[in-house]
């Protein structure tokens, strides 16, 4: 038989039992649709994360921390990460190695380092029109802002480090009651800092503090113009931008503030050390990651590169892919049983026809191929429509997720990704699964005894 | 032509096993069938007539003995070769017509050509010609349920002949039709035998029909040939 004849015969046979064929294909459609949408979600998330890393230059980014153990301030010269490390007195350096401006200067001179900047963050109250929110402000040099870490959504970056303007995240501006973040650009915003104040002007608070009632704090208000609205970095941890508000570093130096953002900063201040808690380093290229990390570690600091975390994330994605595949396979297995059922029923109904086929000269192989083509066609159409279903499901979930998440200030994202290999792979996979499901029925069809079949009513 | 043996069976036996019970359907049949002959086979129910025809048609395999058709031992062929033999050497018609109910008359006639790798256009052309020969060209688009018994059997004959076989095997072809139609069918088979040199081997209960049309008649009883008549 010719290929065209097999296809024509199979189409004609499937068309004769329209409802059953439709229901069987529908089973495959659901299975493939589930598998495709799950894979597309996995790939979409993977791409979003790797793209974010790449777009923002986070692949070239290293965070530097001072070495410390849980004794707050005692600096360890041994490697606390090495196996069998025991923190003994010998391991503690008498001199504290600080993350200070000297170190930052040295770091900038290292080959491959593009920018190095200290992380300066402090708590403050942010007031915009009638709303206010307590927040952590980050001081960031203007050249770092423009180095590609930050995506601007409206307006522009501040030009100099002495400019009284700031950048605010789309997420925060929405929390402050502005529906259209674009309208916030150029508006005034007030930042109230708190600082220890033992000056004469603060005598009432100092007296209250001495009596054990209150703290010797004073509050200071600063006015800024919103230069730009930026996209909130969708992750926490060692990233360059960890706050919803960025102000020029020069202005920050002149502001009264308490430079503490967490409990360890308080203890560091109590010990009298005044280094930075973190320094961010942007490299010219990822090839310098290892050499710069080594230089920093040899200098007595700890490092963290996001590119290392990316490898861990990739491992997580592999597990996620396997899990999603397993879930999708449940649906595919059910669909396969549907195919087997349909073909076995078809054999029983066409028992006499198979006998006639053999009587007029069909070989066992011809009979097998006719049924295999039927299984393959079910798989093909199941694959095509399953792909369309998966795509539609992806679009709908994407739409709903973006409506919900953008309301909370998250940027618009494509959570589903349909690479070409997934589209073709889904159809081929569907055909292969259907052919596999068709093996038993086709063997059964080929074994039909023509003499018995011809007597069959 | 009629002097050459087309089919020769030697010690041909068929035994069916059902658990421990063995049923002998055919017992040591030795028969030579000349090319171009019209052979009638008669006998009571269960005498082994259909088994003999099924073995000649390559639908079944012998338990012992040999069948030689045109110099080829079909008892030694594998499944694929048997399918080829059925496709090109023999045509079969049955009492119950065995047409595919969902196909039109034309599609039924063209069906064997599908397995002979004949292109669709050629299949349709040859099938129309064959239907014309059996006088059913006007009924080519009708399905079996829309045809009379005689018409259905003529479609079955057209289908059996579409691959130009050497032998036509007919298993009670007049068993399901009235006497008038029965005569028409016998006339068609006789014409094919005489005018196209087709060897016809036909099973029938009606000895009168065989006496009228067959060159030779064999009687089977309990799987063995008990009598052989020649005209």
Interface residues (C-beta under 8 A of the other chain):
Chain A: X1 X2 X4 X5 X8 X9 X16 X352 X353 X355 X356 X357 X358 X359 X360 X361 X362 X363 X364 X365 X366 X450 X451 X454
Chain B: X54 X57 X59 X60 X79 X80 X83 X84 X86 X87 X88 X92 X94 X98 X99 X100 X102 X111 X112 X114 X115 X116 X117 X119 X120 X159 X163
